[in-house]
Amino acid sequence: MIRPLLLLFILSCPVFAQTTQEKVRDYRRANEQKLLLEYFEFLSLPNIASDVQNIRRNATRIMEMMKLRGLEPRLLEAETPNAPPAVYAEWKTPGAQRTLLFYAHYDGQPTDPKQWTRTLPWEPVFRTAAIEAGGQIVSDTGPPVSDPMNPEWRIYARSASDDKAGVMAILTAFAALRAKGVALNANVKFFFEGEEEAGSPHLGEIIRKHKDLLAADAWIICDGPVHQSGRKQVVFGARGDTNVDVTVYAAKRPLHSGHYGNWSPNPAMMLARLLASMKDDDGRVTIDGWYADAEPLGQAELRAIAEAPKYDEELKKQLGLKRVEGGGKSLMELINIPSLNINGFGSGDIGALARNVIPTTATAVLDLRLVKGNDQHRQTQRLIDHIKKQGYHVMDREPTDAERAQYPLIARVNVRPGGYNAERTRMDLPISVAVIEAVQSTTPDKIVLLPTSGGSLPLSIITENLRTVTLSVPIANYDNNQHAENENLRLQNLWDGIETFAALMTIK
Ligand SMILES: [Zn+2]
């Protein structure tokens, strides 16, 4: 019930007293065409982290976008030559009690242009809807002029969602606040990384080199999708990740499967058996100690999971899955325990090159997702110990003839560089509560609070080098095809993202 006095106050408020959100929305509506032109140009720059020349063109473009918004950007270089630079700027607010750093990354995953449907990764186009929903290409060149734009349209381009959308939303939120004369309440820093998709190999170097610049009460990260239900969410942690190559060896040269089958061991079968020994039928990892270090969730986290929208059944329908793993636990619960995935498996040939042969080796790439409490080295050691337990001699290079003669089973195991541990910020910290309130203030729908995201982020590199916490506020549509062909961003998600980040920049 509204008390009469309060009602009087509400009614007496002048009609022009806009909320910050309304001001930001006005700014966006007035500038849609300009913003989209800017965004399309940005998306036209190829942005694979290893593409030294193009990645610098992206960094330069971001500096130009920052200058347009009244910022004085600079590049933060790693010690390692030719590493992608981070782009940095800051905005000091007199009397501010807090410093917030906003993070996004401007590099994207490599992609095969041939796998895209009628468009190319770095030639952004609008479609009227998702391809899966019959979305048609609107025009082949630049953003079409229709004012306002249909917010259900999608931009198809590499990094449209992951994660140039983050750069765009953050910088536009700042521009809108400045243009509308809304005061920021915190010192604001901007940090855009150029090699997140490559595993952030130099992020630690850059942070250590520029520790003072990058100090903040919190790093607020804009990366990844909103909840599958379409609701906004705040994510308090991310799984860690480490990848391992496992190769098993059979005869030194490929053998005729008729002449030698039944006698010479088949490496694909050996590896299949080895991998099958790592998990039970319900997907639970059977490697000793796999779940031992996982830090249990607190009360606030358990409550958040219980209150989250139930979406697994809908997701199963969409994905064509009758059966899922995890013994009846929800996807959200299962993300909070460590996993073991086969990213790829290769031995011999299939398709047109298939032939009657016993291959010489079989290789799998394993993906170990880690949670708070896990240590990447401890976890990979558990994997290695398990392989040894299955009778394998484990080494980190090709076996010699002498070693082949000595050991009946040989596995080569190589941990790929660039792995990192998981991180999770407590939901009941004052900064966590403030961020939750800010995001909630932008939407009537109850926002989703996720203790840990499914995807990984190098958060531990940040918290291990700086005394700060990290919180992620993703904005992309969940069906954005990130990392795959036909990556896309629903326009309304970008618009909502701008308002979300404006609210975060004006946290009380
Ligand atoms: Zn990303």
Residues whose N, C-alpha, C, O or C-beta is under 5 A from the ligand:
A	BS01	ZN	D162 D163 D223 G224
